[in-house]
Amino acid sequence: MTYALSGSSVDGPLYTDVVDLAHRSPAWLDDTISVWSAYGLAVFALLMVVGWWRARRDGATAAMTAFMVPVAVVVAFGVNSAVKPLVAEDRPCRRLAFRTLEACPARGDWSFPSNHTAIAFAAAVALFFVSRRLGAVASVCALAMAASRVWVGVHYPHDVVAGAALGGLVGHLAMTVLRRWPTGLADRLSGTWLRPLLVSGTA
C-alpha cells in the first residue's frame, strides 16, 4: 500500500531522537508518561465537570456554555477521525524499527493527526469559554498529552502538532457556534426540572 504521507521523511530523525531519549530515561519517568499518555484524557473530563459545577453559580447561561464543551470536543474528535483515512499515514512504530514504550496500534489505525492531542486541545480551547483558569490548566495538560504521544512512540511530532492545530481550531469554532442558542433558552430550561443542572442553590 502507498501512503499519502510518509511521516519518517517529515521528522523521522526527531522522532527517533525522542524515542531514544525515552529508552535512556529513568523507569519511573517512562512509567509516569506512559500512564499519562494512556489515561490522561480523563483529566480533561474532570476539568469539564469542574467547569460546569462552577458555572452553575454564574447562572443558567454560563452552565449551558459549560455543557457545550464536551459537545465541541466530540465534534473535534469526529473531524480529526475523518481526516485520518484521507492522509493514511502509518504509525512510526510500524515504519521505523524502534522498540516503543506503548504497544504499536494495529495496522489501519492511522497516525496523522493525533486523536489524543486533538481531543486535549479542543477541550483546552473550549474550556477557555467557561473559565480562563481552567482553560490555562487544560492547555498545560494538552501540551503534556501531545509530548507524551511522541515519547511513548505512537506518533511523529508533526502528528501532534497537526492534532493540536485541528483540535484547537475546531474546538473554538464549535464553541462559537454552539453557544449561540436561541435567546432565553437557558432561562426557560432553568424553570424546568433541569434547573439543578443549570443553577446552583445559591444562584
C-alpha positions in Angstrom: 0.0 0.0 0.0 1.2 3.5 -0.8 0.7 6.1 1.9 -0.4 9.6 1.2 2.2 10.9 3.7 5.4 9.2 4.7 5.9 10.6 8.2 9.5 9.4 8.5 10.5 11.8 5.7 9.0 14.8 7.6 10.5 14.5 11.0 11.6 10.9 11.4 15.0 11.8 12.9 13.4 14.0 15.6 11.0 11.1 16.4 13.9 8.6 16.8 15.8 11.1 19.0 12.8 11.4 21.3 12.2 7.6 21.4 15.9 7.1 22.1 15.8 9.6 24.9 12.8 7.7 26.4 14.9 4.5 26.3 17.7 6.2 28.3 15.4 7.8 30.8 14.6 6.6 34.3 11.9 3.9 34.5 9.8 6.0 36.9 9.7 8.8 34.3 8.8 6.5 31.5 6.1 4.8 33.6 4.6 8.2 34.6 4.5 9.5 31.0 3.0 6.2 29.8 0.2 6.3 32.3 -0.5 9.9 31.4 -0.5 9.1 27.6 -2.9 6.2 28.1 -5.3 7.7 30.7 -4.7 11.5 30.8 -7.8 12.3 28.8 -9.8 11.5 32.0 -8.3 14.7 33.5 -10.0 16.8 30.8 -13.3 15.2 31.5 -12.8 16.1 35.2 -12.0 19.7 34.2 -15.2 19.8 32.2 -17.2 18.7 35.3 -15.4 21.3 37.4 -16.2 23.9 34.8 -19.9 23.0 34.8 -20.1 22.9 38.6 -18.6 26.3 38.9 -20.6 27.8 36.0 -23.8 27.0 37.8 -23.0 29.7 40.3 -22.9 32.2 37.5 -26.4 31.3 36.2 -28.1 29.2 33.6 -26.3 30.8 30.6 -22.9 30.0 31.9 -23.9 26.5 32.8 -25.2 26.0 29.2 -21.9 27.2 27.9 -20.1 24.6 30.1 -22.5 21.9 28.7 -21.3 22.8 25.2 -17.6 21.9 26.0 -18.0 18.1 25.6 -20.1 18.6 22.5 -17.3 20.7 21.0 -14.8 18.0 21.9 -16.9 15.3 20.2 -17.1 17.5 17.1 -13.3 17.9 17.1 -12.8 14.2 17.5 -15.2 13.5 14.6 -13.4 15.9 12.3 -10.0 14.6 13.3 -11.1 11.0 12.7 -12.4 11.9 9.3 -9.0 13.4 8.3 -7.0 10.3 9.3 -8.1 8.0 6.5 -7.7 10.8 4.0 -4.0 11.1 4.8 -3.5 7.4 5.8 -0.1 7.9 7.4 1.2 4.7 9.0 2.3 4.7 12.6 6.0 5.5 13.1 6.4 2.4 15.3 5.5 0.3 12.2 7.6 2.1 9.7 10.7 2.6 11.9 12.5 -0.3 13.7 12.2 1.1 17.2 11.0 -0.5 20.4 8.4 1.8 21.9 7.0 2.3 25.4 3.4 1.8 24.3 2.3 -1.1 22.1 2.0 -0.1 18.5 -1.6 0.3 17.3 -3.0 -2.1 14.8 -2.4 -1.5 11.1 -5.1 0.8 9.7 -5.1 2.8 12.9 -3.6 5.9 11.2 -1.2 8.2 12.8 -2.0 11.7 11.4 -3.4 13.7 13.1 -3.2 12.6 16.7 -6.6 11.9 18.2 -5.4 12.2 21.8 -3.9 15.6 21.0 -6.9 16.9 19.1 -9.2 15.9 21.9 -6.9 17.5 24.5 -6.5 20.8 22.7 -10.2 21.0 21.7 -11.1 20.6 25.4 -8.5 23.2 26.4 -9.7 25.8 24.0 -13.4 25.1 24.7 -12.8 25.4 28.5 -11.5 29.0 27.9 -15.1 29.9 27.1 -16.0 28.7 30.6 -13.1 29.8 32.7 -9.7 31.3 31.8 -8.1 29.5 34.7 -9.5 26.1 33.7 -8.5 26.8 30.1 -5.0 27.6 31.2 -4.7 24.4 33.3 -6.1 22.3 30.4 -3.7 23.9 28.0 -0.7 22.8 30.1 -2.2 19.3 30.3 -2.8 19.3 26.5 0.8 20.2 25.8 1.8 17.3 28.2 -0.5 14.9 26.3 0.9 15.9 22.9 4.5 15.4 24.1 3.7 12.1 25.7 2.3 10.6 22.5 5.7 11.1 20.8 7.6 10.0 23.9 5.7 6.6 24.0 6.4 6.2 20.3 3.0 6.1 18.7 3.1 9.4 16.9 5.5 11.6 15.0 6.0 15.2 16.2 4.1 16.5 13.2 1.1 14.3 14.1 0.7 16.0 17.4 1.3 19.5 16.0 -1.4 18.9 13.4 -3.7 17.4 16.1 -3.2 20.4 18.3 -4.0 22.8 15.5 -7.0 21.0 14.2 -8.4 20.2 17.7 -7.9 23.8 18.9 -9.4 25.3 15.7 -12.5 23.0 15.7 -13.0 23.4 19.4 -13.0 27.2 19.0 -15.3 27.2 16.0 -17.7 24.7 17.6 -18.0 26.7 20.9 -18.5 29.9 18.9 -21.4 28.4 17.1 -22.9 26.2 19.9 -23.1 28.9 22.5 -25.4 30.9 20.2 -28.5 29.1 21.3 -31.9 30.9 21.0 -32.2 33.9 23.2 -33.8 32.9 26.6 -33.4 29.2 26.1 -31.1 28.9 29.2 -33.6 30.8 31.3 -36.5 28.8 30.1 -34.8 25.5 30.9 -33.9 26.7 34.3 -37.6 26.9 35.0 -38.0 23.2 34.4 -36.8 20.0 36.2 -33.4 20.7 34.6 -32.9 23.7 37.0 -30.5 21.9 39.3 -28.2 21.2 36.3 -28.1 24.9 35.3 -28.3 26.9 38.5 -26.8 26.3 41.9 -28.9 26.6 45.1 -27.3 29.9 45.9 -27.7 31.5 42.5 
